[in-house]
Amino acid sequence: MPRFSAQRFAFLFIFMLIAAGAAAAKPPSLPVCLKTSAKTGAPLPAVTYSDMHGLWGGTTLTLEADGRYTRAQAEPGQPPQRVDARVDPARHRALVGLLIELKIWQQRVPKRIAVPDESTASLRIRCGTAEAAIWEWYNDLDKHRRIARVRDALRALEPAAAP
């Protein structure tokens, strides 16, 4: 039976310490990061809403953590439209409260087989190193009023955004 040398033992011991430290230094969860953002204003989250469909077009709204705002819109047979702007940090922070209120990191719609021509709308939130993505059936957005409220809040930022 092979014996461990002092070097192998030291290497194994140091490796285990590093692994234990990495596990202890776990990044904050999305709810924790959003609550910190609501209190301190940093870090601000990045939020992307999209109902873009390959055949029927749709809208993608993106608010980056640094305040860059983009609306990309595509309609069948029409040229794509794009709006780029910058959002004031105070208006950006106001969105954080809505994300917390809706517990937007929780996927609440169960998976099922889509009916023909049914599509989804998705929401992706990134705060610091924490991230979550949820979706709802596009035709049910107004019924659930979760992703739709975030979409509407993102749209409301556009007129207040400065180019």
TITI-745989 format. One record per residue (C-alpha): residue number from 1; residue in one letter; x, y, z. Coordinates in steps of 0.2 Angstrom, whole numbers, always signed. Example, Ala and Ser with C-alpha at 12.3 -4.5 7.8 and 13.67 -1.06 7.14 Angstrom:
BEGIN
<node k="1" r="a" c1="+62" c2="-22" c3="+39"/>
<node k="2" r="s" c1="+68" c2="-5" c3="+36"/>
END
This chain:
BEGIN
<node k="1" r="m" c1="+0" c2="+0" c3="+0"/>
<node k="2" r="p" c1="+8" c2="+17" c3="-5"/>
<node k="3" r="r" c1="+11" c2="+29" c3="+9"/>
<node k="4" r="f" c1="+8" c2="+48" c3="+8"/>
<node k="5" r="s" c1="+24" c2="+58" c3="+8"/>
<node k="6" r="a" c1="+24" c2="+74" c3="+18"/>
<node k="7" r="q" c1="+23" c2="+84" c3="+2"/>
<node k="8" r="r" c1="+8" c2="+75" c3="-4"/>
<node k="9" r="f" c1="+0" c2="+77" c3="+13"/>
<node k="10" r="a" c1="+4" c2="+96" c3="+13"/>
<node k="11" r="f" c1="-3" c2="+98" c3="-5"/>
<node k="12" r="l" c1="-19" c2="+89" c3="+0"/>
<node k="13" r="f" c1="-21" c2="+99" c3="+16"/>
<node k="14" r="i" c1="-19" c2="+116" c3="+7"/>
<node k="15" r="f" c1="-31" c2="+110" c3="-7"/>
<node k="16" r="m" c1="-44" c2="+106" c3="+5"/>
<node k="17" r="l" c1="-42" c2="+123" c3="+14"/>
<node k="18" r="i" c1="-43" c2="+132" c3="-2"/>
<node k="19" r="a" c1="-59" c2="+122" c3="-7"/>
<node k="20" r="a" c1="-67" c2="+125" c3="+10"/>
<node k="21" r="g" c1="-63" c2="+144" c3="+9"/>
<node k="22" r="a" c1="-71" c2="+145" c3="-9"/>
<node k="23" r="a" c1="-86" c2="+137" c3="-2"/>
<node k="24" r="a" c1="-87" c2="+149" c3="+12"/>
<node k="25" r="a" c1="-85" c2="+164" c3="+1"/>
<node k="26" r="k" c1="-101" c2="+161" c3="-9"/>
<node k="27" r="p" c1="-107" c2="+176" c3="-18"/>
<node k="28" r="p" c1="-124" c2="+184" c3="-12"/>
<node k="29" r="s" c1="-140" c2="+177" c3="-19"/>
<node k="30" r="l" c1="-150" c2="+188" c3="-30"/>
<node k="31" r="p" c1="-163" c2="+193" c3="-17"/>
<node k="32" r="v" c1="-149" c2="+198" c3="-5"/>
<node k="33" r="c" c1="-140" c2="+208" c3="-19"/>
<node k="34" r="l" c1="-157" c2="+217" c3="-24"/>
<node k="35" r="k" c1="-160" c2="+222" c3="-6"/>
<node k="36" r="t" c1="-143" c2="+229" c3="-4"/>
<node k="37" r="s" c1="-145" c2="+238" c3="-20"/>
<node k="38" r="a" c1="-162" c2="+245" c3="-14"/>
<node k="39" r="k" c1="-153" c2="+252" c3="+2"/>
<node k="40" r="t" c1="-137" c2="+258" c3="-5"/>
<node k="41" r="g" c1="-139" c2="+260" c3="-23"/>
<node k="42" r="a" c1="-125" c2="+248" c3="-28"/>
<node k="43" r="p" c1="-124" c2="+237" c3="-37"/>
<node k="44" r="l" c1="-138" c2="+242" c3="-48"/>
<node k="45" r="p" c1="-146" c2="+227" c3="-57"/>
<node k="46" r="a" c1="-146" c2="+223" c3="-76"/>
<node k="47" r="v" c1="-163" c2="+218" c3="-82"/>
<node k="48" r="t" c1="-168" c2="+211" c3="-99"/>
<node k="49" r="y" c1="-186" c2="+208" c3="-104"/>
<node k="50" r="s" c1="-189" c2="+199" c3="-121"/>
<node k="51" r="d" c1="-204" c2="+193" c3="-130"/>
<node k="52" r="m" c1="-195" c2="+191" c3="-147"/>
<node k="53" r="h" c1="-201" c2="+177" c3="-158"/>
<node k="54" r="g" c1="-191" c2="+171" c3="-173"/>
<node k="55" r="l" c1="-206" c2="+173" c3="-185"/>
<node k="56" r="w" c1="-218" c2="+186" c3="-177"/>
<node k="57" r="g" c1="-205" c2="+198" c3="-170"/>
<node k="58" r="g" c1="-207" c2="+207" c3="-153"/>
<node k="59" r="t" c1="-198" c2="+218" c3="-141"/>
<node k="60" r="t" c1="-183" c2="+217" c3="-131"/>
<node k="61" r="l" c1="-180" c2="+229" c3="-117"/>
<node k="62" r="t" c1="-163" c2="+230" c3="-109"/>
<node k="63" r="l" c1="-157" c2="+241" c3="-94"/>
<node k="64" r="e" c1="-139" c2="+238" c3="-90"/>
<node k="65" r="a" c1="-131" c2="+240" c3="-73"/>
<node k="66" r="d" c1="-122" c2="+256" c3="-79"/>
<node k="67" r="g" c1="-139" c2="+264" c3="-85"/>
<node k="68" r="r" c1="-138" c2="+260" c3="-103"/>
<node k="69" r="y" c1="-156" c2="+257" c3="-110"/>
<node k="70" r="t" c1="-160" c2="+248" c3="-126"/>
<node k="71" r="r" c1="-177" c2="+244" c3="-134"/>
<node k="72" r="a" c1="-176" c2="+233" c3="-150"/>
<node k="73" r="q" c1="-192" c2="+230" c3="-159"/>
<node k="74" r="a" c1="-195" c2="+219" c3="-174"/>
<node k="75" r="e" c1="-212" c2="+217" c3="-183"/>
<node k="76" r="p" c1="-214" c2="+205" c3="-198"/>
<node k="77" r="g" c1="-211" c2="+214" c3="-215"/>
<node k="78" r="q" c1="-204" c2="+230" c3="-206"/>
<node k="79" r="p" c1="-186" c2="+235" c3="-203"/>
<node k="80" r="p" c1="-181" c2="+233" c3="-185"/>
<node k="81" r="q" c1="-181" c2="+248" c3="-174"/>
<node k="82" r="r" c1="-169" c2="+252" c3="-160"/>
<node k="83" r="v" c1="-169" c2="+265" c3="-146"/>
<node k="84" r="d" c1="-153" c2="+268" c3="-136"/>
<node k="85" r="a" c1="-153" c2="+280" c3="-121"/>
<node k="86" r="r" c1="-146" c2="+282" c3="-103"/>
<node k="87" r="v" c1="-157" c2="+281" c3="-88"/>
<node k="88" r="d" c1="-154" c2="+291" c3="-72"/>
<node k="89" r="p" c1="-148" c2="+281" c3="-57"/>
<node k="90" r="a" c1="-163" c2="+286" c3="-46"/>
<node k="91" r="r" c1="-175" c2="+280" c3="-59"/>
<node k="92" r="h" c1="-165" c2="+264" c3="-60"/>
<node k="93" r="r" c1="-165" c2="+261" c3="-41"/>
<node k="94" r="a" c1="-184" c2="+264" c3="-42"/>
<node k="95" r="l" c1="-186" c2="+248" c3="-52"/>
<node k="96" r="v" c1="-176" c2="+238" c3="-39"/>
<node k="97" r="g" c1="-191" c2="+240" c3="-27"/>
<node k="98" r="l" c1="-203" c2="+232" c3="-40"/>
<node k="99" r="l" c1="-191" c2="+217" c3="-43"/>
<node k="100" r="i" c1="-191" c2="+214" c3="-24"/>
<node k="101" r="e" c1="-210" c2="+216" c3="-22"/>
<node k="102" r="l" c1="-213" c2="+203" c3="-36"/>
<node k="103" r="k" c1="-199" c2="+191" c3="-30"/>
<node k="104" r="i" c1="-195" c2="+191" c3="-48"/>
<node k="105" r="w" c1="-181" c2="+178" c3="-46"/>
<node k="106" r="q" c1="-194" c2="+165" c3="-43"/>
<node k="107" r="q" c1="-201" c2="+155" c3="-58"/>
<node k="108" r="r" c1="-219" c2="+152" c3="-54"/>
<node k="109" r="v" c1="-226" c2="+146" c3="-71"/>
<node k="110" r="p" c1="-224" c2="+127" c3="-73"/>
<node k="111" r="k" c1="-217" c2="+119" c3="-89"/>
<node k="112" r="r" c1="-230" c2="+112" c3="-101"/>
<node k="113" r="i" c1="-230" c2="+108" c3="-119"/>
<node k="114" r="a" c1="-234" c2="+124" c3="-129"/>
<node k="115" r="v" c1="-250" c2="+125" c3="-140"/>
<node k="116" r="p" c1="-246" c2="+129" c3="-159"/>
<node k="117" r="d" c1="-240" c2="+147" c3="-161"/>
<node k="118" r="e" c1="-238" c2="+150" c3="-142"/>
<node k="119" r="s" c1="-223" c2="+159" c3="-137"/>
<node k="120" r="t" c1="-215" c2="+165" c3="-120"/>
<node k="121" r="a" c1="-209" c2="+181" c3="-113"/>
<node k="122" r="s" c1="-193" c2="+180" c3="-102"/>
<node k="123" r="l" c1="-185" c2="+191" c3="-89"/>
<node k="124" r="r" c1="-167" c2="+190" c3="-85"/>
<node k="125" r="i" c1="-160" c2="+199" c3="-69"/>
<node k="126" r="r" c1="-141" c2="+201" c3="-65"/>
<node k="127" r="c" c1="-136" c2="+209" c3="-49"/>
<node k="128" r="g" c1="-117" c2="+208" c3="-45"/>
<node k="129" r="t" c1="-113" c2="+190" c3="-48"/>
<node k="130" r="a" c1="-131" c2="+184" c3="-44"/>
<node k="131" r="e" c1="-142" c2="+180" c3="-59"/>
<node k="132" r="a" c1="-160" c2="+173" c3="-62"/>
<node k="133" r="a" c1="-170" c2="+170" c3="-77"/>
<node k="134" r="i" c1="-189" c2="+167" c3="-77"/>
<node k="135" r="w" c1="-202" c2="+166" c3="-91"/>
<node k="136" r="e" c1="-221" c2="+166" c3="-93"/>
<node k="137" r="w" c1="-232" c2="+162" c3="-108"/>
<node k="138" r="y" c1="-234" c2="+177" c3="-118"/>
<node k="139" r="n" c1="-253" c2="+176" c3="-119"/>
<node k="140" r="d" c1="-254" c2="+175" c3="-100"/>
<node k="141" r="l" c1="-243" c2="+190" c3="-96"/>
<node k="142" r="d" c1="-258" c2="+201" c3="-91"/>
<node k="143" r="k" c1="-266" c2="+187" c3="-81"/>
<node k="144" r="h" c1="-250" c2="+185" c3="-70"/>
<node k="145" r="r" c1="-245" c2="+203" c3="-70"/>
<node k="146" r="r" c1="-227" c2="+199" c3="-64"/>
<node k="147" r="i" c1="-216" c2="+200" c3="-80"/>
<node k="148" r="a" c1="-229" c2="+212" c3="-88"/>
<node k="149" r="r" c1="-226" c2="+224" c3="-73"/>
<node k="150" r="v" c1="-208" c2="+224" c3="-75"/>
<node k="151" r="r" c1="-210" c2="+226" c3="-94"/>
<node k="152" r="d" c1="-221" c2="+241" c3="-91"/>
<node k="153" r="a" c1="-209" c2="+249" c3="-79"/>
<node k="154" r="l" c1="-194" c2="+247" c3="-91"/>
<node k="155" r="r" c1="-205" c2="+255" c3="-105"/>
<node k="156" r="a" c1="-209" c2="+269" c3="-94"/>
<node k="157" r="l" c1="-190" c2="+273" c3="-92"/>
<node k="158" r="e" c1="-188" c2="+276" c3="-110"/>
<node k="159" r="p" c1="-196" c2="+294" c3="-111"/>
<node k="160" r="a" c1="-187" c2="+299" c3="-96"/>
<node k="161" r="a" c1="-170" c2="+292" c3="-103"/>
<node k="162" r="a" c1="-158" c2="+305" c3="-111"/>
<node k="163" r="p" c1="-150" c2="+300" c3="-127"/>
END
